[in-house]
Amino acid sequence: MLNTYAMSAALLTLMLAFGTVSAMPTTEWSQTFAPEEIEHIVNAVQTEDGGYALFGTASDATGTSQLRIIKLNPNGFADWIYTSSEDMDVVAVGGLATQDGGY
């Protein structure tokens, strides 16, 4: 009976032979946001234009949490930032793209 190491090595060899192990992905772009823009990202969805919509929260000057949605273009730059105007603490728990192109 083969030991676990030999079985793992044989499986890896088969995977490499049939091309099922792909190379490490490359970074297309990287973006950093200031805490006043968005502190906690709870979801990200790819948009129809190849960019992303980030959903999360950030604190205003008084410490109140506000909902934030940042729409990124395919190069990782912000097209627009939505900030909720409610005068209360909010918590983002998710986000999604709608069928009509909204969020």
PyRosetta script that sets phi, psi and omega in degrees:
from pyrosetta import init, pose_from_sequence

init()
pose = pose_from_sequence("MLNTYAMSAALLTLMLAFGTVSAMPTTEWSQTFAPEEIEHIVNAVQTEDGGYALFGTASDATGTSQLRIIKLNPNGFADWIYTSSEDMDVVAVGGLATQDGGY")
pose.set_psi(1, 136.0)
pose.set_omega(1, 179.4)
pose.set_phi(2, -73.7)
pose.set_psi(2, 143.6)
pose.set_omega(2, 175.4)
pose.set_phi(3, -80.5)
pose.set_psi(3, 171.6)
pose.set_omega(3, -176.0)
pose.set_phi(4, -60.2)
pose.set_psi(4, -39.9)
pose.set_omega(4, -179.4)
pose.set_phi(5, -62.8)
pose.set_psi(5, -45.6)
pose.set_omega(5, -179.0)
pose.set_phi(6, -65.2)
pose.set_psi(6, -39.5)
pose.set_omega(6, 178.9)
pose.set_phi(7, -65.8)
pose.set_psi(7, -41.1)
pose.set_omega(7, 179.0)
pose.set_phi(8, -64.8)
pose.set_psi(8, -41.9)
pose.set_omega(8, 179.4)
pose.set_phi(9, -64.0)
pose.set_psi(9, -41.0)
pose.set_omega(9, 179.5)
pose.set_phi(10, -65.9)
pose.set_psi(10, -40.8)
pose.set_omega(10, 178.8)
pose.set_phi(11, -65.1)
pose.set_psi(11, -44.3)
pose.set_omega(11, 178.5)
pose.set_phi(12, -62.0)
pose.set_psi(12, -41.3)
pose.set_omega(12, 178.3)
pose.set_phi(13, -61.1)
pose.set_psi(13, -43.7)
pose.set_omega(13, 177.9)
pose.set_phi(14, -63.6)
pose.set_psi(14, -41.2)
pose.set_omega(14, 179.9)
pose.set_phi(15, -64.3)
pose.set_psi(15, -41.8)
pose.set_omega(15, 178.7)
pose.set_phi(16, -66.9)
pose.set_psi(16, -38.9)
pose.set_omega(16, -178.9)
pose.set_phi(17, -64.5)
pose.set_psi(17, -34.8)
pose.set_omega(17, -178.1)
pose.set_phi(18, -98.8)
pose.set_psi(18, 5.8)
pose.set_omega(18, 174.2)
pose.set_phi(19, 71.6)
pose.set_psi(19, 27.5)
pose.set_omega(19, -179.2)
pose.set_phi(20, -89.1)
pose.set_psi(20, -6.4)
pose.set_omega(20, 175.9)
pose.set_phi(21, -103.7)
pose.set_psi(21, 117.3)
pose.set_omega(21, -178.0)
pose.set_phi(22, -96.0)
pose.set_psi(22, 164.2)
pose.set_omega(22, 179.6)
pose.set_phi(23, -69.6)
pose.set_psi(23, 163.1)
pose.set_omega(23, 177.1)
pose.set_phi(24, -62.2)
pose.set_psi(24, 139.8)
pose.set_omega(24, 179.8)
pose.set_phi(25, -68.6)
pose.set_psi(25, 153.1)
pose.set_omega(25, 177.1)
pose.set_phi(26, -99.1)
pose.set_psi(26, 150.2)
pose.set_omega(26, 178.9)
pose.set_phi(27, -77.6)
pose.set_psi(27, 123.6)
pose.set_omega(27, 177.8)
pose.set_phi(28, -80.0)
pose.set_psi(28, -41.2)
pose.set_omega(28, 176.2)
pose.set_phi(29, -164.6)
pose.set_psi(29, 164.4)
pose.set_omega(29, 178.8)
pose.set_phi(30, -137.0)
pose.set_psi(30, 140.5)
pose.set_omega(30, -177.2)
pose.set_phi(31, -139.6)
pose.set_psi(31, 137.5)
pose.set_omega(31, 177.4)
pose.set_phi(32, -117.1)
pose.set_psi(32, 137.4)
pose.set_omega(32, 179.4)
pose.set_phi(33, -115.5)
pose.set_psi(33, 142.7)
pose.set_omega(33, 176.1)
pose.set_phi(34, -71.3)
pose.set_psi(34, 151.5)
pose.set_omega(34, -179.2)
pose.set_phi(35, -57.0)
pose.set_psi(35, -30.6)
pose.set_omega(35, 178.7)
pose.set_phi(36, -72.7)
pose.set_psi(36, -17.1)
pose.set_omega(36, 175.6)
pose.set_phi(37, -83.0)
pose.set_psi(37, -51.8)
pose.set_omega(37, 177.2)
pose.set_phi(38, -162.0)
pose.set_psi(38, 126.9)
pose.set_omega(38, -178.8)
pose.set_phi(39, -96.9)
pose.set_psi(39, -44.2)
pose.set_omega(39, -175.0)
pose.set_phi(40, -127.1)
pose.set_psi(40, 115.4)
pose.set_omega(40, 176.3)
pose.set_phi(41, -94.6)
pose.set_psi(41, 124.8)
pose.set_omega(41, -178.4)
pose.set_phi(42, -105.6)
pose.set_psi(42, -17.5)
pose.set_omega(42, 178.1)
pose.set_phi(43, -161.3)
pose.set_psi(43, 152.3)
pose.set_omega(43, 174.8)
pose.set_phi(44, -139.4)
pose.set_psi(44, 132.8)
pose.set_omega(44, 178.0)
pose.set_phi(45, -126.3)
pose.set_psi(45, 143.7)
pose.set_omega(45, 176.9)
pose.set_phi(46, -77.7)
pose.set_psi(46, 137.4)
pose.set_omega(46, -177.5)
pose.set_phi(47, -96.4)
pose.set_psi(47, 166.9)
pose.set_omega(47, -177.0)
pose.set_phi(48, -60.4)
pose.set_psi(48, -27.6)
pose.set_omega(48, -178.8)
pose.set_phi(49, -86.5)
pose.set_psi(49, 4.7)
pose.set_omega(49, 179.8)
pose.set_phi(50, 91.6)
pose.set_psi(50, -1.8)
pose.set_omega(50, 176.0)
pose.set_phi(51, -87.3)
pose.set_psi(51, -157.9)
pose.set_omega(51, -179.7)
pose.set_phi(52, -141.0)
pose.set_psi(52, 153.5)
pose.set_omega(52, 170.0)
pose.set_phi(53, -114.2)
pose.set_psi(53, 123.8)
pose.set_omega(53, 178.8)
pose.set_phi(54, -102.4)
pose.set_psi(54, 134.4)
pose.set_omega(54, -179.6)
pose.set_phi(55, -117.0)
pose.set_psi(55, 131.6)
pose.set_omega(55, -179.5)
pose.set_phi(56, -175.0)
pose.set_psi(56, -158.3)
pose.set_omega(56, -179.0)
pose.set_phi(57, -135.4)
pose.set_psi(57, 159.4)
pose.set_omega(57, 173.2)
pose.set_phi(58, -148.9)
pose.set_psi(58, 155.5)
pose.set_omega(58, 179.4)
pose.set_phi(59, -95.4)
pose.set_psi(59, 140.1)
pose.set_omega(59, 175.4)
pose.set_phi(60, -84.1)
pose.set_psi(60, -172.9)
pose.set_omega(60, -176.1)
pose.set_phi(61, -62.6)
pose.set_psi(61, -25.1)
pose.set_omega(61, -179.9)
pose.set_phi(62, -90.0)
pose.set_psi(62, -3.4)
pose.set_omega(62, -179.3)
pose.set_phi(63, 91.7)
pose.set_psi(63, 2.9)
pose.set_omega(63, 178.8)
pose.set_phi(64, -78.7)
pose.set_psi(64, 132.5)
pose.set_omega(64, 178.5)
pose.set_phi(65, -75.4)
pose.set_psi(65, 136.5)
pose.set_omega(65, 177.8)
pose.set_phi(66, -125.7)
pose.set_psi(66, 147.1)
pose.set_omega(66, 175.7)
pose.set_phi(67, -70.4)
pose.set_psi(67, 137.3)
pose.set_omega(67, 175.9)
pose.set_phi(68, -129.5)
pose.set_psi(68, 137.7)
pose.set_omega(68, 169.8)
pose.set_phi(69, -127.1)
pose.set_psi(69, 124.2)
pose.set_omega(69, 177.5)
pose.set_phi(70, -115.2)
pose.set_psi(70, 121.8)
pose.set_omega(70, 177.0)
pose.set_phi(71, -95.4)
pose.set_psi(71, 116.6)
pose.set_omega(71, 179.2)
pose.set_phi(72, -100.4)
pose.set_psi(72, 142.5)
pose.set_omega(72, 174.9)
pose.set_phi(73, -80.9)
pose.set_psi(73, 175.5)
pose.set_omega(73, -178.0)
pose.set_phi(74, -60.7)
pose.set_psi(74, -17.4)
pose.set_omega(74, 178.2)
pose.set_phi(75, -93.8)
pose.set_psi(75, 2.3)
pose.set_omega(75, 176.6)
pose.set_phi(76, 89.7)
pose.set_psi(76, 7.5)
pose.set_omega(76, 179.0)
pose.set_phi(77, -96.4)
pose.set_psi(77, 146.5)
pose.set_omega(77, -177.5)
pose.set_phi(78, -71.3)
pose.set_psi(78, 122.7)
pose.set_omega(78, 171.5)
pose.set_phi(79, -78.9)
pose.set_psi(79, -42.0)
pose.set_omega(79, 177.1)
pose.set_phi(80, -159.7)
pose.set_psi(80, 160.5)
pose.set_omega(80, 177.1)
pose.set_phi(81, -129.3)
pose.set_psi(81, 124.9)
pose.set_omega(81, 175.7)
pose.set_phi(82, -99.8)
pose.set_psi(82, 133.6)
pose.set_omega(82, 175.5)
pose.set_phi(83, -124.8)
pose.set_psi(83, 128.7)
pose.set_omega(83, 179.0)
pose.set_phi(84, -65.1)
pose.set_psi(84, 150.8)
pose.set_omega(84, -178.8)
pose.set_phi(85, -107.6)
pose.set_psi(85, 6.7)
pose.set_omega(85, 179.9)
pose.set_phi(86, -64.8)
pose.set_psi(86, 144.9)
pose.set_omega(86, 179.5)
pose.set_phi(87, -96.7)
pose.set_psi(87, 55.1)
pose.set_omega(87, 179.3)
pose.set_phi(88, -156.0)
pose.set_psi(88, 159.8)
pose.set_omega(88, 175.5)
pose.set_phi(89, -69.0)
pose.set_psi(89, 134.8)
pose.set_omega(89, 175.9)
pose.set_phi(90, -126.5)
pose.set_psi(90, 156.2)
pose.set_omega(90, 177.6)
pose.set_phi(91, -129.1)
pose.set_psi(91, 123.0)
pose.set_omega(91, 175.9)
pose.set_phi(92, -81.6)
pose.set_psi(92, 132.6)
pose.set_omega(92, 179.0)
pose.set_phi(93, -118.8)
pose.set_psi(93, -2.0)
pose.set_omega(93, 179.7)
pose.set_phi(94, 171.8)
pose.set_psi(94, -174.8)
pose.set_omega(94, 178.5)
pose.set_phi(95, -175.1)
pose.set_psi(95, 152.6)
pose.set_omega(95, 179.7)
pose.set_phi(96, -155.3)
pose.set_psi(96, 160.2)
pose.set_omega(96, 175.2)
pose.set_phi(97, -86.4)
pose.set_psi(97, 139.5)
pose.set_omega(97, 179.3)
pose.set_phi(98, -95.6)
pose.set_psi(98, 164.4)
pose.set_omega(98, -177.3)
pose.set_phi(99, -63.7)
pose.set_psi(99, -25.6)
pose.set_omega(99, -178.9)
pose.set_phi(100, -88.7)
pose.set_psi(100, 9.0)
pose.set_omega(100, 177.8)
pose.set_phi(101, 92.0)
pose.set_psi(101, 1.9)
pose.set_omega(101, 177.5)
pose.set_phi(102, -90.5)
pose.set_psi(102, -170.8)
pose.set_omega(102, -179.3)
pose.set_phi(103, -137.7)
pose.dump_pdb("model.pdb")
